[in-house]
Amino acid sequence: MTIIDRIKDLVAEGETEKSIDELLNYVKTQDNELTDRIILLKSRMHDLNDAIHSGTINDTEASIQRAKINESILRILHNITPSYLESRPGKQKQRNFNQSSPPSPSGKSRNWLILFGVIAVLIIGYFAINESPITTAPEVKLELPVFKHNVVLNSDYWMEIKVPGTISEAKGSKCQLVVRFLSKGQFIPARLDEVSYKDWQGNVAAGTEPFIIPSNKYQLEEHIIRIPYRSFNLPESGGQTTHTLHLYAELFLNDLSVKLTPSQTFYVTW
């Protein structure tokens, strides 16, 4: 069994703290970026345990928070394959100091190299002015998701969700809003034939298509996330059973998760 498989087993067995410690030991000497992310997870887990012991969080919310942490662990595991570690940014390749130095370019070649260097500097300068990267850390404010039940589309019943909020100082960044759903504190596995409304782990989810933020103060209210009730994968009861579910929204900037909303309770009769 590989260390990756062992960590996955720990997550499956509910040993979140142990899985974080194993993961941290595995990557801390290999990838500083992942190490920082895992340390933040460890801090989140510590804060969650403190909240549980002090009684400031109920069992349902605690289960949801633990599920979010477990999902983050699995996301990290997805990225630390041997090929990823080999190609990760900042990894130094072994240098061979026994090779002889390459011959110095001739005077004519040197002039061409200088010319190309000047052109390269001009091109870089142009894009630096016209496509300048974000120099200020984006500020993201998300409010509680707002949802509307029983919207009829194409002879089917849907749920519509909006996530009010503002993104500042992130013009040009790729953005995506994702909503995930839970039952009894656990993510809901998608139907086997589900194609559209599931995340990379196969759990029920819905979201916007990735989009580019057009301004430095962007409002999220215009984005509507829809999901048909049939995609919740609930047992059929002919409308006799009401299910208590939870949802929360997650915002990604340039493929990195930057903000989560608290969970919201809603009910589905199915």
KOLDO-781861 format. One record per residue (C-alpha): residue number from 1; residue in three letters; y, x, z. Coordinates in Angstrom, 3 decimals, padded with zeros to 6 digits. Example, Ala and Ser with C-alpha at 12.3 -4.5 7.8 and 13.67 -1.06 7.14 Angstrom:
<rs>
R resi resn        v        u        w
R    1  ALA -004.500  012.300  007.800
R    2  SER -001.060  013.670  007.140
</rs>
This chain:
<rs>
R resi resn        v        u        w
R    1  MET  000.000  000.000  000.000
R    2  THR  003.425  001.352 -000.960
R    3  ILE  006.395  001.361  001.399
R    4  ILE  007.989 -001.321 -000.797
R    5  ASP  004.940 -003.574 -000.371
R    6  ARG  004.937 -002.938  003.374
R    7  ILE  008.590 -003.972  003.683
R    8  LYS  007.941 -007.117  001.624
R    9  ASP  005.059 -007.977  003.947
R   10  LEU  007.298 -007.528  006.981
R   11  VAL  009.830 -009.928  005.465
R   12  ALA  007.066 -012.452  004.733
R   13  GLU  005.830 -012.167  008.336
R   14  GLY  009.309 -012.849  009.722
R   15  GLU  009.779 -009.280  010.984
R   16  THR  013.324 -008.995  009.668
R   17  GLU  014.482 -006.306  012.094
R   18  LYS  011.456 -004.092  011.390
R   19  SER  011.880 -004.525  007.646
R   20  ILE  015.525 -003.385  007.894
R   21  ASP  014.551 -000.323  009.927
R   22  GLU  011.770  000.602  007.468
R   23  LEU  014.138  000.125  004.532
R   24  LEU  016.843  002.223  006.154
R   25  ASN  014.396  005.063  006.845
R   26  TYR  013.233  004.902  003.240
R   27  VAL  016.619  005.195  001.509
R   28  LYS  018.937  006.934  003.961
R   29  THR  018.226  010.407  002.557
R   30  GLN  018.210  009.253 -001.065
R   31  ASP  021.058  006.861 -001.780
R   32  ASN  024.308  006.643  000.191
R   33  GLU  025.394  003.375 -001.428
R   34  LEU  022.187  001.555 -000.517
R   35  THR  022.265  003.102  002.950
R   36  ASP  025.701  001.581  003.568
R   37  ARG  024.493 -001.841  002.419
R   38  ILE  021.455 -001.685  004.705
R   39  ILE  023.570 -000.601  007.674
R   40  LEU  025.742 -003.675  007.089
R   41  LEU  022.584 -005.807  007.051
R   42  LYS  021.485 -004.236  010.325
R   43  SER  024.882 -005.077  011.804
R   44  ARG  024.590 -008.687  010.570
R   45  MET  021.146 -008.935  012.151
R   46  HIS  022.492 -007.540  015.436
R   47  ASP  025.341 -010.085  015.428
R   48  LEU  022.881 -012.895  014.687
R   49  ASN  020.637 -011.892  017.601
R   50  ASP  023.661 -011.767  019.899
R   51  ALA  024.670 -015.268  018.793
R   52  ILE  021.129 -016.573  019.382
R   53  HIS  020.898 -015.040  022.854
R   54  SER  024.349 -016.318  023.851
R   55  GLY  023.593 -019.817  022.555
R   56  THR  026.587 -019.903  020.207
R   57  ILE  024.461 -020.773  017.169
R   58  ASN  021.892 -023.546  016.737
R   59  ASP  018.346 -023.035  015.505
R   60  THR  019.020 -024.408  012.003
R   61  GLU  022.028 -022.169  011.368
R   62  ALA  020.153 -019.182  012.812
R   63  SER  017.258 -019.799  010.422
R   64  ILE  019.668 -020.042  007.498
R   65  GLN  021.412 -016.789  008.440
R   66  ARG  018.068 -015.000  008.814
R   67  ALA  016.980 -016.342  005.408
R   68  LYS  020.156 -014.943  003.855
R   69  ILE  019.459 -011.532  005.386
R   70  ASN  015.861 -011.618  004.164
R   71  GLU  017.070 -012.424  000.660
R   72  SER  019.470 -009.473  000.771
R   73  ILE  016.578 -007.200  001.794
R   74  LEU  014.505 -008.393 -001.165
R   75  ARG  017.462 -007.861 -003.507
R   76  ILE  017.729 -004.266 -002.322
R   77  LEU  013.980 -003.733 -002.730
R   78  HIS  014.320 -004.947 -006.297
R   79  ASN  016.713 -002.041 -006.959
R   80  ILE  014.909  000.891 -005.351
R   81  THR  012.104  001.422 -007.828
R   82  PRO  011.358  005.063 -008.677
R   83  SER  013.157  004.686 -012.011
R   84  TYR  016.260  003.409 -010.207
R   85  LEU  016.254  006.303 -007.754
R   86  GLU  015.895  008.727 -010.636
R   87  SER  018.850  007.299 -012.525
R   88  ARG  021.138  006.217 -009.691
R   89  PRO  024.792  007.293 -009.856
R   90  GLY  025.506  010.558 -008.077
R   91  LYS  021.965  011.899 -008.269
R   92  GLN  022.155  015.607 -009.049
R   93  LYS  019.835  016.969 -011.657
R   94  GLN  018.210  020.314 -011.042
R   95  ARG  020.177  023.127 -012.614
R   96  ASN  018.536  026.147 -014.222
R   97  PHE  020.543  029.277 -013.467
R   98  ASN  018.173  031.528 -015.428
R   99  GLN  019.406  030.410 -018.821
R  100  SER  021.864  032.657 -020.578
R  101  SER  025.398  031.363 -021.013
R  102  PRO  026.161  029.756 -024.374
R  103  PRO  028.205  031.872 -026.758
R  104  SER  031.978  031.444 -026.594
R  105  PRO  033.422  029.379 -029.468
R  106  SER  035.267  031.194 -032.217
R  107  GLY  039.040  030.970 -032.449
R  108  LYS  038.879  028.247 -035.115
R  109  SER  036.333  026.235 -033.138
R  110  ARG  038.443  026.664 -030.046
R  111  ASN  041.443  025.144 -031.798
R  112  TRP  039.375  022.144 -032.846
R  113  LEU  038.143  021.731 -029.280
R  114  ILE  041.724  021.772 -027.991
R  115  LEU  042.724  019.168 -030.582
R  116  PHE  039.829  016.896 -029.648
R  117  GLY  040.701  017.336 -025.986
R  118  VAL  044.307  016.238 -026.594
R  119  ILE  043.131  013.181 -028.528
R  120  ALA  040.695  012.282 -025.755
R  121  VAL  043.458  012.525 -023.146
R  122  LEU  045.717  010.264 -025.244
R  123  ILE  042.955  007.676 -025.660
R  124  ILE  042.135  007.696 -021.945
R  125  GLY  045.825  007.399 -021.111
R  126  TYR  046.226  004.424 -023.440
R  127  PHE  043.373  002.498 -021.842
R  128  ALA  044.505  003.492 -018.365
R  129  ILE  047.837  001.819 -019.088
R  130  ASN  046.570 -001.230 -020.959
R  131  GLU  043.285 -001.808 -019.150
R  132  SER  044.041 -000.393 -015.742
R  133  PRO  041.251 -000.865 -013.197
R  134  ILE  041.731 -002.778 -009.987
R  135  THR  043.432 -000.507 -007.470
R  136  THR  043.742 -003.089 -004.704
R  137  ALA  040.695 -004.477 -002.962
R  138  PRO  040.157 -008.093 -004.064
R  139  GLU  040.789 -010.765 -001.478
R  140  VAL  038.406 -013.732 -001.576
R  141  LYS  038.898 -016.971  000.324
R  142  LEU  036.196 -019.633  000.085
R  143  GLU  036.291 -023.065  001.667
R  144  LEU  033.341 -025.283  002.468
R  145  PRO  031.579 -026.629 -000.635
R  146  VAL  032.502 -030.180 -001.616
R  147  PHE  029.787 -032.271 -003.262
R  148  LYS  029.477 -035.606 -005.022
R  149  HIS  026.204 -037.538 -005.148
R  150  ASN  024.573 -039.681 -007.826
R  151  VAL  026.490 -038.550 -010.887
R  152  VAL  024.734 -039.984 -013.961
R  153  LEU  024.384 -037.571 -016.881
R  154  ASN  021.988 -038.018 -019.791
R  155  SER  020.188 -040.849 -017.980
R  156  ASP  019.477 -038.569 -015.021
R  157  TYR  020.968 -038.367 -011.516
R  158  TRP  022.826 -035.201 -010.595
R  159  MET  024.687 -033.663 -007.691
R  160  GLU  028.101 -032.086 -008.405
R  161  ILE  029.442 -029.256 -006.252
R  162  LYS  032.841 -027.602 -006.095
R  163  VAL  033.707 -024.540 -004.026
R  164  PRO  037.471 -024.482 -003.328
R  165  GLY  038.902 -021.036 -002.914
R  166  THR  041.118 -018.258 -004.186
R  167  ILE  040.427 -014.807 -005.591
R  168  SER  043.367 -012.406 -005.467
R  169  GLU  043.844 -009.007 -007.122
R  170  ALA  040.668 -009.177 -009.222
R  171  LYS  041.961 -009.812 -012.757
R  172  GLY  039.416 -008.702 -015.350
R  173  SER  036.463 -008.745 -012.944
R  174  LYS  033.257 -010.595 -013.767
R  175  CYS  032.729 -013.480 -011.383
R  176  GLN  029.976 -015.975 -010.645
R  177  LEU  029.510 -018.705 -008.045
R  178  VAL  025.950 -019.456 -006.939
R  179  VAL  024.807 -022.281 -004.661
R  180  ARG  021.462 -022.060 -002.861
R  181  PHE  019.551 -024.768 -001.068
R  182  LEU  017.431 -024.775  002.076
R  183  SER  015.073 -027.108  003.874
R  184  LYS  014.170 -026.528  007.529
R  185  GLY  015.894 -023.157  007.399
R  186  GLN  013.894 -021.887  004.424
R  187  PHE  014.824 -021.517  000.780
R  188  ILE  013.224 -024.214 -001.374
R  189  PRO  010.730 -022.911 -003.954
R  190  ALA  011.567 -024.185 -007.436
R  191  ARG  009.113 -026.259 -009.438
R  192  LEU  006.651 -024.280 -011.510
R  193  ASP  008.096 -025.728 -014.713
R  194  GLU  011.706 -025.131 -013.665
R  195  VAL  013.693 -023.019 -016.105
R  196  SER  017.390 -023.422 -015.311
R  197  TYR  017.866 -024.224 -011.631
R  198  LYS  016.325 -021.302 -009.793
R  199  ASP  017.351 -017.816 -008.685
R  200  TRP  015.662 -014.497 -009.402
R  201  GLN  013.208 -015.112 -006.535
R  202  GLY  012.107 -018.476 -007.904
R  203  ASN  013.979 -020.545 -005.303
R  204  VAL  016.121 -023.597 -006.080
R  205  ALA  019.676 -022.571 -006.993
R  206  ALA  022.535 -023.562 -009.281
R  207  GLY  025.719 -021.838 -010.335
R  208  THR  028.445 -021.204 -012.833
R  209  GLU  027.982 -019.053 -015.867
R  210  PRO  029.493 -015.570 -015.289
R  211  PHE  033.169 -015.579 -016.268
R  212  ILE  036.068 -013.135 -016.383
R  213  ILE  038.884 -013.745 -013.895
R  214  PRO  042.041 -014.249 -016.006
R  215  SER  044.727 -013.681 -013.371
R  216  ASN  045.415 -011.909 -010.104
R  217  LYS  045.572 -015.185 -008.156
R  218  TYR  042.782 -017.389 -009.419
R  219  GLN  041.804 -020.821 -008.129
R  220  LEU  038.111 -021.762 -008.143
R  221  GLU  038.479 -025.548 -007.900
R  222  GLU  038.120 -026.108 -011.643
R  223  HIS  034.523 -024.907 -011.660
R  224  ILE  031.923 -027.639 -011.216
R  225  ILE  028.315 -026.746 -010.400
R  226  ARG  025.722 -029.387 -011.256
R  227  ILE  022.043 -029.745 -010.401
R  228  PRO  019.673 -032.673 -011.085
R  229  TYR  017.933 -034.091 -008.018
R  230  ARG  014.527 -033.609 -009.639
R  231  SER  015.109 -029.836 -009.458
R  232  PHE  015.075 -029.912 -005.645
R  233  ASN  011.280 -030.067 -005.898
R  234  LEU  010.962 -032.731 -003.200
R  235  PRO  007.744 -034.709 -002.704
R  236  GLU  007.868 -038.091 -004.430
R  237  SER  008.052 -041.072 -002.050
R  238  GLY  009.533 -043.748 -004.289
R  239  GLY  012.823 -043.575 -002.418
R  240  GLN  011.197 -044.126  000.977
R  241  THR  011.943 -040.689  002.474
R  242  THR  015.317 -039.131  003.227
R  243  HIS  015.345 -035.328  003.312
R  244  THR  017.817 -033.244  005.315
R  245  LEU  018.855 -030.248  003.232
R  246  HIS  021.455 -027.506  003.470
R  247  LEU  023.464 -025.621  000.897
R  248  TYR  025.772 -022.644  000.896
R  249  ALA  027.788 -020.921 -001.812
R  250  GLU  027.858 -017.219 -002.626
R  251  LEU  030.468 -015.476 -004.742
R  252  PHE  029.691 -012.404 -006.835
R  253  LEU  032.267 -009.985 -008.244
R  254  ASN  030.973 -007.532 -010.830
R  255  ASP  027.397 -008.431 -009.776
R  256  LEU  028.023 -007.686 -006.082
R  257  SER  027.912 -010.374 -003.403
R  258  VAL  031.321 -010.439 -001.700
R  259  LYS  031.542 -013.767  000.138
R  260  LEU  029.340 -016.482  001.633
R  261  THR  030.356 -019.916  002.863
R  262  PRO  028.873 -021.492  005.993
R  263  SER  026.006 -023.869  005.262
R  264  GLN  026.629 -027.562  004.665
R  265  THR  024.201 -030.363  005.536
R  266  PHE  023.474 -033.128  003.035
R  267  TYR  020.818 -035.778  002.548
R  268  VAL  018.643 -036.749 -000.407
R  269  THR  016.523 -039.883 -000.583
R  270  TRP  013.695 -039.287 -002.996
</rs>
